[in-house]
């Protein structure tokens, strides 16, 4: 019985460690939840390694500003639970979101994400708070 439980436990662990890939929207929402709870380390962990220094610098510069009132605060565009659409192409994803409280359907923008070691991370260096334009000529 113990051997059987160890095999099942090992199989479940291996699945979640090596085979299971989390949906980009869930990774995005985990980062948003960390921001809402004030957990700066987990919030910064939701970004690519290259973009973390940029976001950390913006957090330090905007420490005295209210996130909902300052467009310069990193939380202003990123902290929303309204995920409209997710598009995945290989190791890149675009999570289309809408600002909390906005009823305008056209007020959505795209948060770019990349898969890093099986986990989706926000790429702040590619983020421009606009809709993603897809080249339809191809």
C-alpha positions as CSV (number, residue, x, y, z in Angstrom):
1,X,0.0,0.0,0.0
2,X,2.8,2.4,0.9
3,X,4.6,1.6,-2.4
4,X,1.4,2.2,-4.4
5,X,0.9,5.6,-2.6
6,X,4.5,6.5,-3.3
7,X,4.1,5.7,-7.0
8,X,0.9,7.6,-7.3
9,X,2.3,10.6,-5.4
10,X,5.5,10.5,-7.6
11,X,3.4,10.4,-10.7
12,X,1.3,13.4,-9.6
13,X,4.4,15.3,-8.7
14,X,6.1,14.5,-12.0
15,X,3.0,15.6,-13.9
16,X,2.8,19.0,-12.2
17,X,6.6,19.5,-12.3
18,X,7.3,18.5,-15.9
19,X,4.1,18.0,-18.0
20,X,1.5,20.5,-16.7
21,X,1.6,23.9,-18.3
22,X,-0.5,26.6,-16.5
23,X,-2.8,28.7,-18.6
24,X,-1.3,32.2,-19.2
25,X,-4.4,33.9,-17.7
26,X,-3.9,32.0,-14.5
27,X,-0.3,33.1,-14.2
28,X,-1.5,36.7,-15.0
29,X,-4.2,36.5,-12.3
30,X,-1.7,35.1,-9.7
31,X,0.5,38.2,-10.4
32,X,-2.5,40.5,-10.1
33,X,-3.5,38.8,-6.8
34,X,0.0,39.4,-5.4
35,X,-0.3,43.1,-6.3
36,X,-3.7,43.4,-4.7
37,X,-2.4,41.8,-1.5
38,X,0.8,43.9,-1.5
39,X,3.2,41.0,-1.9
40,X,5.8,42.8,-4.0
41,X,8.2,39.7,-4.3
42,X,5.5,37.5,-5.8
43,X,4.3,40.4,-8.0
44,X,7.8,40.9,-9.3
45,X,8.2,37.1,-9.7
46,X,5.4,37.2,-12.3
47,X,7.6,39.2,-14.7
48,X,10.5,38.0,-16.9
49,X,13.9,38.3,-15.4
50,X,14.8,41.0,-17.9
51,X,11.8,43.1,-17.1
52,X,11.9,42.8,-13.3
53,X,14.4,45.6,-12.8
54,X,12.2,48.0,-14.8
55,X,9.0,47.1,-12.8
56,X,10.9,47.2,-9.5
57,X,12.2,50.7,-10.4
58,X,8.7,51.9,-11.3
59,X,7.4,50.5,-8.0
60,X,10.1,52.4,-6.1
61,X,9.5,55.7,-8.0
62,X,5.7,55.4,-7.5
63,X,5.7,54.3,-3.8
64,X,3.9,57.5,-2.7
65,X,1.3,57.5,-5.4
66,X,-2.1,55.7,-5.4
67,X,-2.2,53.0,-8.1
68,X,-5.7,53.8,-9.2
69,X,-5.0,57.5,-9.6
70,X,-1.6,57.5,-11.2
71,X,-1.0,56.2,-14.7
72,X,2.7,56.0,-13.8
73,X,2.1,53.3,-11.2
74,X,2.9,49.7,-12.4
75,X,-0.4,48.5,-11.0
76,X,-2.5,51.0,-13.0
77,X,-2.6,49.0,-16.2
78,X,-1.7,45.5,-14.9
79,X,-4.0,45.0,-11.9
80,X,-7.4,43.9,-13.3
81,X,-9.3,40.7,-13.0
82,X,-11.2,41.2,-16.3
83,X,-9.5,38.8,-18.7
84,X,-11.3,39.1,-22.1
85,X,-9.3,36.8,-24.3
86,X,-6.0,34.7,-24.4
87,X,-4.0,34.0,-27.5
88,X,-1.1,31.5,-27.3
89,X,1.4,31.0,-30.1
90,X,4.2,28.7,-29.0
91,X,6.1,30.3,-26.1
92,X,4.4,33.6,-26.4
93,X,0.9,34.6,-25.3
94,X,-1.2,37.7,-25.2
95,X,-3.7,38.2,-22.5
96,X,-6.3,40.8,-23.4
97,X,-7.7,42.6,-20.3
98,X,-10.0,45.5,-19.5
99,X,-9.4,48.0,-16.7
100,X,-11.6,47.3,-13.6
101,X,-14.8,49.3,-13.7
102,X,-14.6,50.1,-17.4
103,X,-17.7,49.2,-19.3
104,X,-16.4,50.2,-22.7
105,X,-15.7,47.0,-24.7
106,X,-13.1,49.0,-26.8
107,X,-11.1,49.8,-23.7
108,X,-9.1,46.6,-23.7
109,X,-5.4,46.2,-24.0
110,X,-3.0,43.3,-24.3
111,X,-0.4,42.1,-21.8
112,X,2.4,40.1,-23.5
113,X,3.6,37.0,-21.8
114,X,6.4,34.5,-22.5
115,X,6.9,31.0,-21.2
116,X,10.0,30.7,-19.1
117,X,10.9,27.2,-17.9
118,X,7.3,26.1,-18.1
119,X,5.8,29.1,-16.4
120,X,4.2,32.1,-18.0
121,X,5.7,35.5,-17.2
122,X,4.7,39.0,-18.1
123,X,7.1,40.7,-20.5
124,X,7.0,44.3,-19.3
125,X,9.6,45.3,-21.9
126,X,7.0,44.5,-24.6
127,X,4.0,46.0,-22.8
128,X,2.6,49.2,-24.3
129,X,-1.0,49.2,-22.9
130,X,-2.5,48.9,-26.4
131,X,-4.3,46.3,-28.4
132,X,-2.2,43.8,-30.3
133,X,-2.2,44.5,-34.0
134,X,-2.1,41.3,-36.0
135,X,-0.7,41.5,-39.5
136,X,-3.5,40.0,-41.6
137,X,-1.6,40.1,-44.9
138,X,0.2,36.8,-44.1
